[in-house]
Amino acid sequence: MSVVIIGGHERMRCQYKDICKEYGCAAKVFAKTKVNLDGMIGQPDLIVLFTNPVSHEMVKIAKKRAAKSNIALVQSHCGSGQALRDILTKVQSETDSYS
């Protein structure tokens, strides 16, 4: 599964990627606004949006991209490592129940 994380804390980038690896996921992390964020998101299976430490512009881009490309979007106000673990656990358990 591929995951794009938008928002969160810049200092947590490596930890977010390591957590995703624990769950067998490839991850891209965008903690700061990028010029071509919409194009850089690609076609992931999941977008995780940490809404507290993120600009409103990044939120709008993420939501628009998810809706346009039918990508699952999960929002969390908290950008902690445990919040990401909880999201990935829930998404994987939902995916497993459909299999």
C-alpha positions as CSV (number, residue, x, y, z in Angstrom):
1,M,0.0,0.0,0.0
2,S,1.3,3.5,-0.8
3,V,0.6,6.3,1.6
4,V,1.0,10.1,1.3
5,I,1.2,12.0,4.5
6,I,0.4,15.7,4.3
7,G,1.1,17.9,7.3
8,G,2.6,16.8,10.5
9,H,5.8,17.9,12.0
10,E,8.9,18.4,9.9
11,R,11.1,16.7,12.5
12,M,8.9,13.6,12.4
13,R,9.4,12.9,8.6
14,C,11.8,10.0,9.1
15,Q,9.7,8.6,11.9
16,Y,6.5,8.7,9.8
17,K,8.4,6.8,7.0
18,D,9.7,4.2,9.5
19,I,6.2,3.7,10.9
20,C,4.8,3.2,7.4
21,K,7.6,0.6,6.7
22,E,6.5,-1.3,9.8
23,Y,3.1,-1.7,8.2
24,G,4.5,-2.6,4.8
25,C,3.7,0.7,3.2
26,A,5.7,3.0,1.0
27,A,5.4,6.6,2.1
28,K,5.8,10.1,0.9
29,V,5.8,12.9,3.5
30,F,5.0,16.6,2.8
31,A,5.2,18.5,6.0
32,K,5.7,21.9,4.3
33,T,4.0,23.5,1.4
34,K,5.5,22.5,-1.9
35,V,5.1,24.5,-5.2
36,N,3.6,21.5,-7.1
37,L,2.1,19.5,-4.3
38,D,-0.9,18.3,-6.3
39,G,1.4,16.8,-9.0
40,M,3.8,15.4,-6.3
41,I,1.0,13.4,-4.6
42,G,0.7,10.9,-7.4
43,Q,-1.8,8.0,-7.1
44,P,-1.4,6.6,-3.5
45,D,-3.8,4.2,-1.9
46,L,-4.3,6.5,1.1
47,I,-3.7,10.1,2.0
48,V,-3.2,10.9,5.7
49,L,-3.9,14.5,6.5
50,F,-2.6,15.8,9.8
51,T,-4.8,18.9,10.1
52,N,-3.3,20.7,13.1
53,P,0.2,21.4,11.9
54,V,-0.6,22.1,8.2
55,S,-1.5,25.1,6.1
56,H,-5.1,25.6,4.9
57,E,-3.8,25.5,1.3
58,M,-2.3,22.0,1.8
59,V,-5.6,20.8,3.3
60,K,-7.5,22.1,0.2
61,I,-5.1,20.5,-2.2
62,A,-5.2,17.1,-0.4
63,K,-9.0,17.0,-0.2
64,K,-9.4,18.1,-3.8
65,R,-6.9,15.5,-5.0
66,A,-8.5,12.7,-3.0
67,A,-12.0,13.5,-4.3
68,K,-10.8,13.9,-7.9
69,S,-8.8,10.7,-8.0
70,N,-11.0,8.6,-5.6
71,I,-8.2,8.2,-3.1
72,A,-9.0,7.3,0.5
73,L,-8.4,10.2,2.9
74,V,-8.1,10.0,6.6
75,Q,-7.8,13.1,8.7
76,S,-6.3,13.5,12.2
77,H,-5.9,16.6,14.2
78,C,-2.9,15.2,15.9
79,G,0.4,14.6,14.0
80,S,1.9,12.1,16.4
81,G,3.5,8.8,15.6
82,Q,0.8,7.0,17.6
83,A,-1.9,8.7,15.6
84,L,-0.3,7.4,12.4
85,R,-0.1,3.9,13.8
86,D,-3.7,4.0,14.8
87,I,-4.7,5.2,11.3
88,L,-2.7,2.5,9.5
89,T,-4.0,-0.2,11.9
90,K,-7.6,0.8,11.2
91,V,-7.1,1.0,7.5
92,Q,-5.4,-2.3,7.2
93,S,-8.0,-4.1,9.4
94,E,-10.7,-2.6,7.1
95,T,-8.9,-3.7,4.0
96,D,-8.4,-7.2,5.5
97,S,-12.1,-7.5,6.3
98,Y,-12.9,-6.8,2.6
99,S,-10.6,-9.5,1.3
